[in-house]
């Protein structure tokens, strides 16, 4: 495990310097640190920052050098705006601290890979770092993110360890557009994102599946607002696991955003602390089954300090094979019906022929999702299925309205 926290920003900004200390404080309170667990939890403290060459494996050198030069202005002004859509700010130490954050991820990759050579069940890594990285595009910062920490670690793993095939899971509530763009034409890095449909930055549509040689190695799964534990469990077991099994990765990297939590202020999904425990436990098992346990999590979003801290702590429990304590924090009373729960009600008014067509379409959509990484027609199939599903529902709804008023 690793914890790293220096990057400073205004406390009123969601991506504030209070996030990582809040997590560390919760881990200490819940006795989930090396002080209490000994060798069960290893904290890496001494590591080198990423080199400019490491950063340039993902980002344009002009951006990297420009950001370094901007530190003089930040030193004079205290804090500067470096990108407006997020917005993303920088202080005089942002450049060095961002190098350190990326270096932490690289160090964890080294540690996990080394352990996998000596142990059948190596420990997972969790980079408690900030600023986050999955929005940072190759040409610059974006959405609170400076350098693409996960993307940089993926390229490093390929280059330094010969781990050719890297599977990236991004369960942040916002689409990881930066990671998406970095590998959009790369067949050896599979990027899979679940995120709230229509949320910042507006990318990550289901038909964005890669380009050229990389077509079929990107899968974006936008979830409707209100989706929660049921939807995520279904997506994980029915889509993520089969995709990973077909891809046969050498390493799994995770953009672990905790802002899909029902208490988070920046979106409207309904994940719970228990959802994150489920994801951590299942990703750990997936890595064990497919790539010798080699897996590193990277902190991305999560802006309610309480839900963020408890959810990361429950992720640690999942890594350790301990029972979840989500019930001590989660309040089921604040949850409402997920969109997926309404499907049976909609199906009720379909006629027999429509029911058969609907079931055939759902099966075809399921097959397209599962086969999207091995065919270049995956996106066309998915889009066609969705359009036909909508047409069936609209046709039946119209017929139902006519019957009611006839």
N, C-alpha and C positions, 0 to 999 in steps of 0.2 A: 504494500500500500504506500501511497505517497501523499503528503499534504504540502501545499505550497500556497502562500497568500501574501502578496505584497502590493499588487496593483491597486492603486488608490483612485477613487472617483467620488463624486458628490454623493452623500448619503441618500439624497432624495431621488437619485437615479436608480432604476430597478437593478441594474448590474453594479451594485455598490460593493465596497470593500468589506462589508459586513457579512457577505454570504458564506465564504469559506470559514471564517472564525465561528459562525453559528453552527456549521456542520461539525467542526472539530470539537466545539464545546458539548454538543449533543453526544458525539461518540465517546468523549471522556465521561460524561455523566452516565451513559449506559454501559460503561466498561467495555468498549469496543475498540480499544487502542492497544498498542504493544505493551504499554505499562501494565495493563491488566491481563493481556493474553499471551505475553511472551512471544514465542516463535510462530504462533498462529497468525499474527499480524505483523508484518515486517514493514517498517517505515523507512523509505529511502530519503535520506537528507542530503547526501553529498553527490551531486550530479552536475554535469556541465551544461551550460545553456546550449541551445541549438546554434549551429554555425549559420552564417549567411548562406552557404551552399545548401544546407538542409532546408532553409526557408525557400530558397530559389528553386528547389525541386518541385514546388507547387506555385509559388508566387513570382511575379515579374520582378526582376532585379531593380528596375526603375522604381517600383513601389517600395521595395525594401530600403533602398538608399534614400528615397524621398522621405520616408517616415523617420529614418535616423536623423536626417537634417532638420526635420520639424521639431525635434526635441529642444533645440535652442529657443525656438519661439515659445514652446510650452514652458520652458524654464523661466522665461521673462513674464509670461501671462498667468502661469499657475496651472491653467487647464485650457485646452483648445479643442474645438470641434474638428474632427478629421473625416466625418461622414455624416450626412444629414438624415438619412432615412430611418436610422435606429432610434435616436441619434447615437453616434459613437464618439466618445471623448478620449483625449490623451493628456497625460501629465508628463513632466520632464523625465520620468523613469519608465514610461510605458514601453519604449523600444526594448530596453534591457529585460524588463520583466516579461515581455511577450516572448523574447528569446528563451528565457528561463522556463516559461510555461511549456513551450514546444519541446524544450530539452527534457523536461520532466516526463513527457510522453515517450520520448525516445529512450530514456533510461529505463522506463518500465517495460518497454518492448525488449530491450536487452536482458533485463532481469527475468522476465517470463520465458523468453526463448532459452536462456541458459538453464533455468530450472526444469524445462521440459525435456532436456537431454539427460537429466539425472533422475527424474521422478515421473512415474506413470500418471500422477495426478497433481500437476504443478499448480501453484497458487495463481489466482487471477490478479490483475493489477487494476487499481482504481486511481486515476490522476485527479486529485482534488485541486484543480488549477483554475485560474482565471487570469486574463479575460478568456471567455469561451471562444470557439473558433469556427463553428460549422457554417456561418453566414459569410465569412471572409472569402471573397472571390479572388481568383488569380491576380487580378489587377489592383486590388485594394481592399480596405476594410469595409465592413457592413454590419449593421444590426448588432451592435455591442461587441463585435468580433474583430480581432486584429490580424492574427495568423491562423490558418486552418490546422489546428493541432492534430486532429485525426488524420487529415490528408497527408500532412508532413510525416507522421508516424508510419503511415501505410507505405509511402515511397521509401522511407528509411528501411523498413522491414524487407522490402524487395531488394534494395541495394546492398544492405549490410549483412543480411541473413539468408538471402536467396529464397525468401518466402514469396513465391511468385503470385499466388492467388489469395487475395485478401477480401474478406466479406465484411462490409460495414453496415451495421444496424444503427439507425438514427430514430430514437423514439421521442425526441423533443417535440413539443406541441407545434413548433414552427418548422417549415421545410428547411432542410440543410442545403440551401441552394449553392453555397460555396463548394461543399464536398461534391455535390451533384455535378457542378460545372467542371471541376478539376479532373474528373474521371469519365466524362460523358462519352468519350470515344475510346475508352480503354476496356478491352474484353477481360483483363486479368483482375480487375477490381470491381466487385459487385457492390453497388450502393443501393440500399433499401431504406426508404423513409416512410414512417407513419407520422401523420401530422393533421392538424385540424384544417379541413377544407376552407379555403378562402382567407386564411390567416396570413399574417406577415410572413414572407414578402410577396405573396401572391403567386408563387411558383409551385412546382411539384404536382402538376396535373397527372392524371393516370396515363395519359398518352405520351408522357416524357419518359422514354424507355432507352435512351442512348442513341448514338449516332455512329455511322460507319462501322468499323470493326467492333465498336462497343455497343451496337444495337442489341438490346436484350440483356444487358448487364446493369441496367438501372431500373428500379421498380419503385414507383411512388404510389402510396396508398393513402389518399386524403380521406379522413374520417369526418363524417358530419358532426356539427356541434351537438354536444350532449352525449357523444359516445363515451363509453366507460370501460369497466372491467370486462364485461361480456364481449364487447366488440373486440377489445385488444386480445383477449384469450383466443377468440376465434381466428383473428388475423394471424396470430403467432403460430398456432398449431396447423391451420389450414393453408397458410401462404408462406410465412417466413421459414418454417422448418423444411418444407419440401424444396424451396428455392435453395436454401443452404445445402441440403443434401445433394442436389443436382450439381451445384457449383463446385463442391469438394474443396473448401478453402484450406489454406495452410495456416491462416491466422484470422481471428475474428476481432474486430475493433468496434466499439460501441460509443456513439454520441449519446450520452446519458443526460437528457434534459428532463427535469422534474417539474416543468411548467404546465404539463397536461393535468396536474392534480386539480381536483375540484375546487380547492381553496386558492389556487394561484390567480392573481389579478389580471394577467395578460391574455387569457384565452377562456374558452368555455367548454372544454372537455371535462369528463367526470372520472378521471383516474383517481385511485385512492392509494394510500400507503401500501395496501395489500396488492394492488396492481403492480407496483414497482418490485415488491418481493417476488411475485410470480415471474416477472420478466428477468430479474437477476438470477433466480434459481434455474429457469429454463434455458437462458443463454449460457450459463455455466455448464449445464448438461449437454447442450448443443456443441459447445467447444470441446468438451471431453469426448463426445461421440465422433466428431469430424476432424479435429486438428490437434489431437494430443493435449487438449486443455488450454492451448495458447489463446489468451483473450485479455484485452485491456479495455476498461471503461474510462471515458473522459467526461468530466463534468461539463455540461453545456448550460441550459437554462434552469430556472427555478427561482421564483422571486418572492414567494411567501416564505419567510425564514423558518417558520415552524414546520410547515408541510415539507419543505426542502430537507430540513435536518432529519426529521423522522423518517422520511422516505429513503434517504441515503443510508441511515442507520439500519433500516430493515433490509436494504440491499446487502449490507455487510453481513447481516444474519444469514441471508440466503447463501452468500459465498461460504460461510462457515458451516453450513448445513444445520443451522439451528432454527427452531420454530419462529414464525413471524410473531411480532407483537403489535401488528397493525391495529388490532381491535382496541388497543389502549388509546389510540389516537383518532382513528376514523369514526365518523358519525354517520351511519347509514340514513338517518332521518333527513339529511340535507340533499340526498340524491333523488333524482327524478327518473322517470322512465326513459331508457335509451331509445334512440330511433330504431334500432334493429328489433326491438321488442314489438314494434307496431306492424311488422311484416305479416304475422299470421292474421291480423285483423284485415289487412288489405287483401289477402288471399281469399278470405271468406267469401267475398262477393264475386269471385271469378267463376265463369261457367266452366264446364268440364274441359272443353277444347282449350280454353285459355289457361286452365290449370296445367294441362299437359305441356303447352308451349312454354309457360312460365318455368316449369320444372326443367324442361330441356335447356332453356336459356341459362338458368342458374347453374346447371351442370356444365354447360359449355363455358360459362364465365369462370367457373372453378377450374376447369381444365386449362383454359388460357392462362390464368394466373399461375398455375403450377408449371406450365410449359414455357412461360415467357422468356426464360433465359436460354432456351434451346431452339427458338424459332424467331424468325424476323417478322412474323405476322402477328405476334402476341398483342401488340397495341391495337392493331386493326380489329382483331377478334374481340378484345375487351370493349373497345368503343362501340362496335356493332352490337354486342350483347346489351350494353347499357342502354343504347338508343332503342333497341327493340323492347327491353323491359319497360322503359318509360312509355313507349307506344301502347303496349299491352295494358298497363295500368290506366292510362288516359282513356283508351277505348272502353274499358270496362267501367270506369267511373262515369263516363258519359252515358253508357247504356243503363247504369244503375240510376242516374238522375232522371233519365227519360222514364224509366219504370215507375219511379216515385211520383212523377208528375203526370203520368199518363192516365 
